Amino acid sequence: MEFRVNEKEKEKIDRAISKSGLKQSEYLRQRALGYEPKAAMPDAFFTCCEQLDRVTRQPFSKEVNDAALAMLQKMNKVLTEGGD
């Protein structure tokens, strides 16, 4: 199956494919079938989560733990929804 896109469309599609972590054919198949592939989380996200988890397990104040949890939730929202 072939189709044409202009350069801007190709760049946009390539960025979306890259964010999804899927192979090009799988990404395009899912889109053609009406699915919206989710962005794959980068390894750095999981490293940060593990480090924050270790920090919040130590005997810190509730405020520090709440701030760390809020930061994790914000990171998750930015990475999954593109919001800030």
N, C-alpha and C positions, 0 to 999 in steps of 0.2 A: 504494500500500500504506500502510495506516495502522495504528498500534498505540498503546496508552495506557501511560503511565508516570506515576509520582507525581513530585512536585517534586524530591525527593532523587535519584531515578533520573535525571531529566532533567539535573540539575546534574552528576552523575557522568558521564553520556554526553557532555555538552557539554565538560567538561574533557578527556575522552579524545580527542574530536574535535579540540579545539584543540591538544593536544599532538602529534597525528599530522600536522598540517599538511594533512590531506585535507579535501575538501568533505564536508559531512554525508552526502550520498547515497552517495559512494564509501566513506566509513568504514563506514556501516551495511551496504552491500552486502558489503564484505569480511568484516565480522563475521558476517553471515548465512550466508556461504559457508564459515565456519570458519577464516578467516584472522585473525591478530592483528597489526594494523598497528603498526609500530614508531613510536616518538616521533620527530618531526623535531628535528634539532639546531638550537638557536637560533643566529642569526648571531654572537652574542657568543662562543659556543664556538669557532667557526672563527677569529675574531679573536684569541682567547687562544692558540689552537694555533699560529697564524702567528707571534705574538710570541714564544712559548716556543721555537719552532723557530729563530727568528733568534738568540735568546739562547744556545741550546745549540750553535749552530754556531761561536760565538766560542770562543777558547781558554780555557775555564774548566776547573776541576778535574773529575775523573771524578765526585766526590761531588755537585757542583752539577748536572752533566748527569743523573746518576742521579735526583736529587731532582726535577728538572724532568720527567723521563720518568714518574716515579711519580705526580706531580701530574696529568699528562695522562691517565694510565691511570685514576686515580681519578675525574677529571672525566667521562671517557667512561663509566665504570661507573654513576655517579650519573645521568647523562643518559639512558642507554639502559636501565638496569635499575631505576632508582629507588632503588638502594642507596646507602649512604654509607660 
